[in-house]
Amino acid sequence: MNEQVQRGVRANRFLGRLSPRSLERLAPHLESVELSRRQRLFAPDDEVGAVYFVTRGLISTVKSMHDGRVVEVGVIGVEGVAPLGGLLGLKTALLELLVPAPGAALRLKPSTLREAAARDPALAELALGYVGASIGQIAQTAACNRLHGLTERCCRWLLRAHDSAGGDTFQLTHEFLALMLGVQRPGVSLAANALQREGLIRYRSGMITVLDRAALEASACECYGAMQAQFAALYQDR
């Protein structure tokens, strides 16, 4: 395993949870890749030719409507794998996968992952648990989009981005955040400006810096904590 792949394995919580024997089955096939802002990994019905273990940044799962409106229904950070269908054996993508900000991942053929899981009960169990946690996250996101205010949802999203950014500063435009939250850009700008005035974040030239993590968590809706708890249970955080 080369050094770049080793760093990626340490960064991704799914891979980091595997036993050395389980990891041996996957490591020779892992490829380190950079993810660029606005990169489309899959469109609906695209062949799922790879699964991505996020090592820095986020991958957003989005649903597009016929009138062109788009809303995020799930987000994958360093806790996970995308797309979910790659774990389930689906040949084509169900939803669109977009990269909201520059990041990195380890890439693997889905067939390689499924073949390894077929011979490795521990890997299969972890994959099944991840599918369950991800379905819970999608349900939580749907409820959040319907029931919670924009500022709360914005804080929830910024916390998820901060968790996977590898630092306090990360690239993100108001335009893309509005796209992910399914709202107009002026609304996101107002929310972000309010958070900046309160000293929670700093926003300059498309770069966001988290200044007060605790206050940002206090301003977020319950959904951030619920999502974190699902993955903490899966990975048995102490």
KENUPA-462079 format. One record per residue: x negated, y, z negated of N, C-alpha, C in turn; residue number from 1. Coordinates in Angstrom, 3 decimals. Layout:
# KENUPA-462079
SITE       n.x       n.y       n.z      ca.x      ca.y      ca.z       c.x       c.y       c.z   nr
SITE         X         Y         Z         X         Y         Z         X         Y         Z  NUM
...
END
This chain:
# KENUPA-462079
SITE       n.x       n.y       n.z      ca.x      ca.y      ca.z       c.x       c.y       c.z   nr
SITE    -0.846    -1.188     0.000     0.000     0.000     0.000    -0.891     1.252     0.000    1
SITE    -0.732     2.130     1.020    -1.580     3.311     1.058    -1.141     4.332     0.009    2
SITE    -1.974     5.347    -0.206    -1.745     6.294    -1.296    -0.452     7.083    -1.101    3
SITE    -0.139     7.442     0.154     1.071     8.214     0.414     2.329     7.417     0.070    4
SITE     2.323     6.144     0.436     3.455     5.277     0.097     3.528     5.070    -1.409    5
SITE     2.399     4.908    -2.064     2.378     4.749    -3.519     3.006     5.946    -4.213    6
SITE     2.672     7.157    -3.760     3.259     8.360    -4.352     4.769     8.381    -4.126    7
SITE     5.183     7.971    -2.934     6.607     7.937    -2.631     7.359     6.945    -3.500    8
SITE     6.761     5.791    -3.728     7.387     4.770    -4.584     7.558     5.305    -5.998    9
SITE     6.568     6.023    -6.487     6.667     6.591    -7.839     7.739     7.682    -7.909   10
SITE     7.949     8.388    -6.796     8.903     9.504    -6.799    10.345     9.041    -6.679   11
SITE    10.597     7.945    -5.970    11.965     7.488    -5.746    12.386     6.546    -6.870   12
SITE    13.510     6.843    -7.503    13.918     6.088    -8.687    14.373     4.673    -8.352   13
SITE    14.971     4.479    -7.186    15.381     3.137    -6.779    14.145     2.248    -6.634   14
SITE    13.167     2.699    -5.857    11.951     1.908    -5.659    11.180     1.768    -6.964   15
SITE    11.164     2.829    -7.752    10.439     2.791    -9.021    11.025     1.811   -10.023   16
SITE    12.284     1.425    -9.824    12.929     0.490   -10.739    12.633    -0.974   -10.376   17
SITE    12.093    -1.195    -9.193    11.838    -2.563    -8.760    10.655    -3.182    -9.500   18
SITE    10.699    -4.478    -9.674     9.572    -5.202   -10.259     8.431    -5.244    -9.246   19
SITE     7.197    -5.454    -9.681     6.084    -5.555    -8.737     6.325    -6.602    -7.656   20
SITE     6.932    -7.724    -8.023     7.186    -8.769    -7.029     8.215    -8.300    -5.999   21
SITE     9.269    -7.616    -6.455    10.270    -7.103    -5.529     9.661    -6.065    -4.598   22
SITE     8.823    -5.208    -5.154     8.215    -4.147    -4.373     7.251    -4.706    -3.327   23
SITE     6.588    -5.801    -3.654     5.664    -6.434    -2.703     6.364    -6.811    -1.399   24
SITE     7.640    -7.171    -1.483     8.383    -7.568    -0.290     8.672    -6.384     0.624   25
SITE     8.772    -5.200     0.037     9.150    -4.018     0.815     7.958    -3.149     1.206   26
SITE     6.959    -3.071     0.339     5.873    -2.099     0.506     5.204    -2.127     1.871   27
SITE     4.891    -3.301     2.442     4.203    -3.287     3.739     5.026    -2.681     4.874   28
SITE     6.328    -2.546     4.658     7.215    -2.073     5.727     7.662    -0.628     5.522   29
SITE     7.255    -0.002     4.428     7.653     1.369     4.142     6.801     2.356     4.926   30
SITE     7.464     3.339     5.503     6.785     4.364     6.292     7.120     5.739     5.716   31
SITE     6.099     6.541     5.433     6.302     7.873     4.896     6.643     8.849     6.018   32
SITE     7.732     9.615     5.831     8.157    10.575     6.854     8.510    11.903     6.193   33
SITE     8.306    12.989     6.934     8.725    14.318     6.504    10.122    14.593     7.050   34
SITE    10.920    15.286     6.263    12.275    15.659     6.654    12.328    17.170     6.820   35
SITE    12.803    17.636     7.946    12.824    19.070     8.230    14.205    19.659     7.998   36
SITE    14.253    20.935     7.683    15.527    21.613     7.435    16.432    21.539     8.653   37
SITE    17.689    21.222     8.411    18.725    21.074     9.436    18.566    19.807    10.293   38
SITE    17.642    18.948     9.928    17.474    17.703    10.688    18.712    16.833    10.518   39
SITE    19.216    16.323    11.624    20.336    15.386    11.582    19.772    13.983    11.678   40
SITE    19.930    13.231    10.607    19.419    11.854    10.596    20.372    10.921    11.325   41
SITE    21.665    11.127    11.107    22.683    10.307    11.772    23.912    11.148    12.050   42
SITE    24.543    10.891    13.172    25.892    11.365    13.447    26.825    10.167    13.311   43
SITE    28.124    10.402    13.118    29.051     9.272    13.047    28.935     8.369    14.263   44
SITE    28.916     7.079    14.018    28.821     6.034    15.039    27.413     5.843    15.598   45
SITE    26.431     6.601    15.118    25.044     6.325    15.497    24.612     4.977    14.930   46
SITE    23.735     4.307    15.641    23.163     3.069    15.118    22.315     3.378    13.888   47
SITE    22.502     2.593    12.844    21.714     2.762    11.624    20.403     1.992    11.815   48
SITE    19.400     2.710    12.310    18.117     2.077    12.599    17.126     2.167    11.463   49
SITE    17.483     2.888    10.391    16.576     3.047     9.255    17.368     3.431     8.022   50
SITE    16.813     3.097     6.870    17.307     3.636     5.602    16.192     4.497     5.024   51
SITE    16.585     5.536     4.297    15.643     6.518     3.779    15.692     6.543     2.258   52
SITE    14.553     6.303     1.625    14.405     6.452     0.183    13.836     7.849    -0.048   53
SITE    14.637     8.750    -0.570    14.221    10.144    -0.711    13.130    10.264    -1.769   54
SITE    12.053    10.969    -1.421    10.954    11.184    -2.361    10.795    12.660    -2.729   55
SITE    11.397    13.532    -1.935    11.432    14.968    -2.236    12.554    15.593    -1.420   56
SITE    13.345    16.456    -2.067    14.432    17.106    -1.359    15.725    16.307    -1.405   57
SITE    16.626    16.634    -0.496    17.955    16.039    -0.483    18.361    15.623     0.926   58
SITE    19.278    14.661     0.988    19.998    14.328     2.212    21.479    14.471     1.898   59
SITE    22.188    15.255     2.701    23.611    15.499     2.472    24.454    14.630     3.402   60
SITE    25.472    14.011     2.832    26.469    13.271     3.603    27.652    14.205     3.814   61
SITE    27.982    14.474     5.067    29.011    15.473     5.349    30.098    14.894     6.242   62
SITE    31.277    15.491     6.112    32.423    15.129     6.931    32.818    16.341     7.773   63
SITE    32.867    16.156     9.085    33.258    17.224    10.003    34.697    17.024    10.444   64
SITE    35.440    18.134    10.515    36.815    18.099    10.971    36.879    18.519    12.442   65
SITE    38.019    18.269    13.071    38.154    18.574    14.491    38.023    20.065    14.789   66
SITE    38.362    20.904    13.808    38.269    22.347    14.046    36.879    22.905    13.776   67
SITE    35.919    22.021    13.493    34.544    22.447    13.299    34.143    22.669    11.852   68
SITE    35.101    22.678    10.944    34.754    22.847     9.535    34.041    21.597     9.015   69
SITE    33.118    21.842     8.092    32.281    20.777     7.545    32.261    20.904     6.026   70
SITE    32.288    19.778     5.333    32.148    19.800     3.879    31.312    18.603     3.443   71
SITE    30.498    18.830     2.425    29.667    17.758     1.876    30.520    16.856     0.990   72
SITE    30.371    15.545     1.170    31.091    14.584     0.336    30.143    13.778    -0.545   73
SITE    28.851    13.974    -0.379    27.874    13.280    -1.207    26.488    13.824    -0.931   74
SITE    25.601    13.677    -1.891    24.229    14.134    -1.707    23.299    13.088    -2.311   75
SITE    22.220    12.813    -1.601    21.249    11.805    -2.037    19.933    12.508    -2.324   76
SITE    19.434    12.335    -3.535    18.140    12.884    -3.914    17.163    11.764    -4.228   77
SITE    16.221    12.043    -5.108    15.174    11.065    -5.402    15.701     9.846    -6.148   78
SITE    16.982     9.882    -6.528    17.566     8.701    -7.178    17.977     7.643    -6.175   79
SITE    17.932     7.962    -4.865    18.636     7.039    -4.001    18.152     6.755    -2.606   80
SITE    19.090     6.176    -1.866    18.881     5.609    -0.538    19.982     6.119     0.381   81
SITE    19.639     6.404     1.623    20.635     6.842     2.604    20.337     6.182     3.960   82
SITE    21.388     5.845     4.725    22.806     5.946     4.380    23.267     4.731     3.580   83
SITE    24.393     4.908     2.932    24.927     3.833     2.106    25.252     2.602     2.942   84
SITE    25.723     2.826     4.163    26.057     1.705     5.045    24.870     0.810     5.350   85
SITE    23.657     1.375     5.252    22.475     0.558     5.484    22.303    -0.532     4.452   86
SITE    22.786    -0.282     3.228    22.747    -1.308     2.189    23.855    -2.327     2.357   87
SITE    24.928    -1.910     3.027    26.105    -2.768     3.158    26.088    -3.608     4.428   88
SITE    25.091    -3.414     5.261    25.003    -4.188     6.485    25.770    -3.606     7.654   89
SITE    26.240    -2.363     7.524    26.956    -1.736     8.634    25.985    -1.380     9.752   90
SITE    26.399    -1.590    10.972    25.525    -1.348    12.120    25.507     0.108    12.542   91
SITE    26.612     0.832    12.277    26.700     2.233    12.689    27.044     3.115    11.496   92
SITE    26.694     4.388    11.615    26.929     5.341    10.533    28.397     5.745    10.483   93
SITE    28.918     5.864     9.274    30.301     6.295     9.093    30.418     7.812     9.063   94
SITE    29.400     8.477     8.518    29.427     9.915     8.327    28.124    10.531     8.833   95
SITE    28.127    11.844     8.890    26.941    12.566     9.330    25.992    12.777     8.155   96
SITE    24.702    12.639     8.410    23.684    12.876     7.395    22.791    14.026     7.846   97
SITE    22.741    15.085     7.033    21.960    16.276     7.334    20.941    16.539     6.231   98
SITE    19.848    17.187     6.604    18.813    17.570     5.641    18.950    19.072     5.379   99
SITE    19.352    19.483     4.168    19.577    20.907     3.905    18.313    21.729     3.715  100
SITE    17.218    21.095     3.344    15.958    21.799     3.099    14.810    20.821     3.337  101
SITE    13.608    21.322     3.632    12.486    20.417     3.891    12.266    19.429     2.747  102
SITE    11.953    18.197     3.109    11.734    17.163     2.112    10.904    16.032     2.669  103
SITE    10.984    14.881     2.016    10.205    13.720     2.439    10.924    12.455     2.000  104
SITE    10.585    11.355     2.658    11.212    10.070     2.336    10.309     8.934     2.772  105
SITE    10.615     7.752     2.266    10.037     6.522     2.770    11.106     5.835     3.608  106
SITE    10.743     5.449     4.811    11.706     4.885     5.754    11.470     3.385     5.914  107
SITE    12.581     2.649     6.092    12.526     1.198     6.173    13.642     0.707     7.086  108
SITE    13.400    -0.358     7.819    14.458    -0.937     8.644    15.505    -1.588     7.734  109
SITE    16.790    -1.369     8.001    17.831    -1.979     7.162    17.745    -3.493     7.118  110
SITE    17.385    -4.108     8.246    17.292    -5.569     8.280    16.216    -6.067     7.327  111
SITE    15.126    -5.330     7.213    14.050    -5.706     6.291    14.535    -5.652     4.851  112
SITE    15.295    -4.599     4.526    15.820    -4.462     3.171    16.808    -5.578     2.859  113
SITE    17.703    -5.876     3.795    18.713    -6.914     3.547    18.079    -8.299     3.452  114
SITE    17.085    -8.570     4.279    16.400    -9.863     4.213    15.673   -10.025     2.884  115
SITE    15.050    -8.941     2.409    14.368    -9.012     1.117    15.377    -9.234    -0.002  116
SITE    16.531    -8.542     0.059    17.552    -8.694    -0.980    18.136   -10.101    -0.992  117
SITE    18.212   -10.724     0.187    18.756   -12.081     0.264    17.870   -13.078    -0.467  118
SITE    16.584   -12.782    -0.577    15.644   -13.677    -1.252    15.326   -13.214    -2.675  119
SITE    15.875   -12.064    -3.063    15.474   -11.433    -4.324    16.724   -10.986    -5.088  120
SITE    17.216   -11.808    -6.023    18.443   -11.462    -6.761    18.356   -10.123    -7.499  121
SITE    17.189    -9.777    -8.025    17.054    -8.520    -8.766    17.240    -7.326    -7.831  122
SITE    16.660    -7.407    -6.640    16.824    -6.343    -5.651    18.275    -6.257    -5.195  123
SITE    18.892    -7.399    -4.960    20.295    -7.418    -4.537    21.198    -6.801    -5.607  124
SITE    20.923    -7.111    -6.871    21.729    -6.562    -7.961    21.574    -5.051    -8.060  125
SITE    20.332    -4.563    -7.895    20.091    -3.127    -7.945    20.791    -2.427    -6.779  126
SITE    20.724    -3.023    -5.590    21.389    -2.433    -4.428    22.891    -2.361    -4.628  127
SITE    23.482    -3.424    -5.183    24.918    -3.434    -5.441    25.282    -2.372    -6.475  128
SITE    24.467    -2.254    -7.507    24.708    -1.227    -8.520    24.609     0.172    -7.937  129
SITE    23.674     0.357    -7.028    23.530     1.670    -6.394    24.750     2.003    -5.543  130
SITE    25.265     1.012    -4.822    26.482     1.236    -4.034    27.620     1.686    -4.950  131
SITE    27.779     1.025    -6.098    28.828     1.392    -7.033    28.664     2.811    -7.563  132
SITE    27.425     3.179    -7.948    27.167     4.527    -8.449    27.420     5.575    -7.378  133
SITE    27.087     5.246    -6.138    27.282     6.192    -5.033    28.758     6.403    -4.738  134
SITE    29.549     5.345    -4.803    30.993     5.493    -4.618    31.566     6.375    -5.725  135
SITE    31.067     6.193    -6.937    31.494     7.051    -8.042    31.135     8.502    -7.789  136
SITE    29.953     8.752    -7.218    29.539    10.113    -6.921    30.435    10.740    -5.849  137
SITE    30.771     9.965    -4.818    31.648    10.474    -3.761    33.008    10.864    -4.337  138
SITE    33.547    10.017    -5.224    34.825    10.325    -5.862    34.709    11.574    -6.727  139
SITE    33.601    11.708    -7.456    33.396    12.879    -8.302    33.307    14.145    -7.454  140
SITE    32.623    14.051    -6.316    32.486    15.204    -5.425    33.834    15.621    -4.864  141
SITE    34.659    14.639    -4.487    35.990    14.955    -3.962    36.814    15.691    -5.010  142
SITE    36.778    15.216    -6.256    37.509    15.874    -7.334    36.953    17.268    -7.595  143
SITE    35.639    17.388    -7.568    34.983    18.669    -7.821    35.373    19.699    -6.762  144
SITE    35.351    19.283    -5.489    35.691    20.202    -4.402    37.120    20.710    -4.516  145
SITE    37.997    19.909    -5.095    39.407    20.294    -5.189    39.713    21.077    -6.464  146
SITE    39.041    20.751    -7.575    39.487    21.243    -8.873    38.623    22.329    -9.493  147
SITE    37.370    22.463    -9.066    36.466    23.372    -9.757    36.144    24.606    -8.926  148
SITE    35.800    25.681    -9.615    35.517    26.953    -8.976    34.193    26.951    -8.234  149
SITE    34.041    27.938    -7.367    32.860    28.005    -6.507    31.574    28.152    -7.308  150
SITE    31.575    29.006    -8.319    30.344    29.214    -9.085    29.916    27.938    -9.800  151
SITE    30.874    27.225   -10.386    30.560    25.955   -11.044    29.986    24.955   -10.048  152
SITE    30.601    24.857    -8.885    30.135    23.924    -7.853    28.769    24.320    -7.328  153
SITE    28.551    25.621    -7.194    27.248    26.111    -6.748    26.164    25.721    -7.760  154
SITE    26.453    25.887    -9.040    25.485    25.488   -10.076    25.220    23.992   -10.024  155
SITE    26.270    23.208    -9.846    26.099    21.753    -9.739    25.170    21.393    -8.588  156
SITE    25.359    22.045    -7.449    24.533    21.738    -6.275    23.086    22.171    -6.498  157
SITE    22.892    23.349    -7.077    21.534    23.837    -7.322    20.790    22.935    -8.309  158
SITE    21.510    22.397    -9.282    20.884    21.466   -10.221    20.438    20.192    -9.516  159
SITE    21.289    19.667    -8.629    20.902    18.471    -7.876    19.677    18.747    -7.016  160
SITE    19.652    19.930    -6.395    18.499    20.292    -5.568    17.244    20.429    -6.426  161
SITE    17.384    21.035    -7.594    16.241    21.213    -8.496    15.691    19.871    -8.958  162
SITE    16.571    18.919    -9.220    16.146    17.591    -9.676    15.204    16.921    -8.680  163
SITE    15.428    17.182    -7.394    14.694    16.450    -6.359    13.670    17.299    -5.619  164
SITE    13.499    18.550    -6.047    12.635    19.466    -5.291    11.149    19.266    -5.567  165
SITE    10.821    18.681    -6.707     9.410    18.538    -7.061     8.810    19.809    -7.628  166
SITE     9.642    20.794    -7.950     9.191    22.063    -8.518    10.378    22.970    -8.747  167
SITE    10.118    24.168    -9.279    11.207    25.091    -9.581    11.673    25.893    -8.374  168
SITE    10.880    25.925    -7.317    11.202    26.711    -6.126    11.437    25.799    -4.942  169
SITE    12.508    26.064    -4.204    12.806    25.264    -3.024    13.507    26.137    -1.989  170
SITE    13.409    25.713    -0.733    13.983    26.467     0.374    15.461    26.127     0.538  171
SITE    16.298    27.148     0.618    17.728    26.935     0.833    18.366    28.259     1.213  172
SITE    19.111    28.273     2.308    19.787    29.492     2.726    21.221    29.511     2.206  173
SITE    21.757    30.712     2.026    23.163    30.850     1.649    24.064    30.206     2.694  174
SITE    23.680    30.339     3.954    24.481    29.782     5.038    24.633    28.273     4.899  175
SITE    23.527    27.584     4.611    23.593    26.127     4.517    24.310    25.688     3.244  176
SITE    24.100    26.424     2.147    24.798    26.087     0.907    26.310    26.250     1.094  177
SITE    26.713    27.310     1.795    28.136    27.502     2.083    28.676    26.355     2.917  178
SITE    27.888    25.913     3.885    28.295    24.788     4.735    28.505    23.533     3.885  179
SITE    27.591    23.261     2.963    27.687    22.073     2.135    28.882    22.135     1.181  180
SITE    29.207    23.337     0.706    30.303    23.480    -0.246    31.652    23.688     0.432  181
SITE    31.630    23.838     1.759    32.879    23.983     2.496    33.563    25.317     2.278  182
SITE    32.754    26.380     2.117    33.314    27.711     1.892    32.650    28.706     2.844  183
SITE    33.138    29.942     2.836    32.540    30.982     3.652    31.264    31.503     2.983  184
SITE    30.323    31.945     3.807    29.044    32.419     3.286    29.188    33.574     2.290  185
SITE    30.076    34.572     2.513    30.174    35.664     1.533    30.486    35.188     0.122  186
SITE    31.298    34.136    -0.001    31.613    33.613    -1.326    30.382    33.054    -2.016  187
SITE    29.564    32.306    -1.284    28.332    31.758    -1.852    27.367    32.880    -2.214  188
SITE    27.289    33.907    -1.370    26.404    35.034    -1.658    26.801    35.731    -2.947  189
SITE    28.097    35.920    -3.159    28.568    36.542    -4.395    28.206    35.689    -5.613  190
SITE    28.418    34.372    -5.500    28.100    33.474    -6.613    26.605    33.472    -6.901  191
SITE    25.792    33.389    -5.854    24.336    33.363    -6.037    23.831    34.687    -6.595  192
SITE    24.381    35.781    -6.129    23.971    37.092    -6.654    24.317    37.220    -8.129  193
SITE    25.481    36.705    -8.525    25.862    36.745    -9.941    24.901    35.920   -10.785  194
SITE    24.520    34.742   -10.303    23.566    33.905   -11.036    22.201    34.578   -11.125  195
SITE    21.850    35.317   -10.090    20.572    36.029   -10.103    20.602    37.187   -11.103  196
SITE    21.704    37.933   -11.137    21.821    39.035   -12.093    21.752    38.539   -13.534  197
SITE    22.285    37.345   -13.762    22.278    36.772   -15.115    20.946    36.121   -15.467  198
SITE    20.008    36.094   -14.516    18.678    35.565   -14.792    18.547    34.060   -14.699  199
SITE    19.539    33.392   -14.076    19.482    31.929   -13.963    18.602    31.499   -12.792  200
SITE    18.657    32.267   -11.694    17.879    31.939   -10.507    17.281    33.228    -9.938  201
SITE    16.322    33.050    -9.026    15.825    34.151    -8.199    15.943    33.721    -6.745  202
SITE    16.482    34.582    -5.914    16.659    34.253    -4.497    15.970    35.313    -3.645  203
SITE    14.996    34.876    -2.840    14.266    35.785    -1.959    13.905    35.067    -0.672  204
SITE    14.297    35.668     0.440    13.889    35.201     1.776    14.121    33.701     1.962  205
SITE    15.301    33.247     1.568    15.647    31.846     1.763    15.012    30.887     0.778  206
SITE    14.371    31.415    -0.269    13.755    30.571    -1.293    14.450    30.809    -2.625  207
SITE    14.832    29.732    -3.285    15.492    29.800    -4.587    14.546    29.286    -5.665  208
SITE    14.423    30.031    -6.736    13.639    29.616    -7.894    14.570    29.506    -9.099  209
SITE    14.564    28.356    -9.745    15.354    28.165   -10.961    14.575    28.764   -12.129  210
SITE    15.168    29.764   -12.783    14.509    30.463   -13.881    14.957    29.967   -15.248  211
SITE    16.224    29.584   -15.344    16.776    29.156   -16.638    17.606    27.896   -16.403  212
SITE    16.961    26.755   -16.489    17.608    25.476   -16.220    18.761    25.217   -17.209  213
SITE    18.536    25.483   -18.479    19.560    25.206   -19.484    20.816    26.033   -19.222  214
SITE    20.645    27.289   -18.873    21.802    28.146   -18.603    22.515    27.711   -17.330  215
SITE    21.767    27.238   -16.366    22.378    26.752   -15.129    23.231    25.518   -15.423  216
SITE    22.745    24.626   -16.270    23.520    23.453   -16.659    24.785    23.857   -17.417  217
SITE    24.661    24.866   -18.274    25.822    25.314   -19.042    26.881    25.951   -18.142  218
SITE    26.460    26.493   -17.008    27.387    27.154   -16.086    27.990    26.203   -15.070  219
SITE    27.450    24.996   -14.973    27.957    24.019   -14.008    29.197    23.331   -14.560  220
SITE    29.963    22.732   -13.651    31.127    21.959   -14.072    30.673    20.612   -14.650  221
SITE    31.626    19.863   -15.152    31.340    18.574   -15.768    30.772    17.554   -14.793  222
SITE    30.935    17.821   -13.494    30.591    16.823   -12.477    29.096    16.531   -12.421  223
SITE    28.271    17.552   -12.668    26.827    17.300   -12.642    26.454    16.264   -13.694  224
SITE    26.916    16.460   -14.924    26.600    15.508   -15.988    27.162    14.133   -15.722  225
SITE    28.367    14.070   -15.138    28.979    12.778   -14.833    28.159    12.021   -13.795  226
SITE    27.693    12.730   -12.773    26.874    12.090   -11.739    25.544    11.615   -12.316  227
SITE    24.934    12.442   -13.147    23.668    12.058   -13.760    23.834    10.821   -14.629  228
SITE    24.955    10.747   -15.344    25.195     9.606   -16.233    25.333     8.312   -15.442  229
SITE    25.950     8.379   -14.269    26.115     7.179   -13.453    24.766     6.592   -13.052  230
SITE    23.854     7.456   -12.621    22.554     6.957   -12.200    21.646     6.632   -13.371  231
SITE    21.833     7.322   -14.500    21.074     6.981   -15.704    21.432     5.567   -16.159  232
SITE    22.730     5.234   -16.078    23.153     3.893   -16.463    22.578     2.851   -15.521  233
SITE    22.551     3.181   -14.224    22.029     2.234   -13.242    20.549     1.952   -13.487  234
SITE    19.792     3.007   -13.735    18.341     2.855   -13.892    17.933     2.685   -15.356  235
SITE    18.930     2.652   -16.258    18.687     2.405   -17.677    17.670     3.373   -18.250  236
SITE    17.918     4.675   -18.015    17.034     5.708   -18.563    17.047     5.653   -20.085  237
SITE    15.932     5.909   -20.641    15.829     5.954   -22.114    15.684     7.400   -22.568  238
END
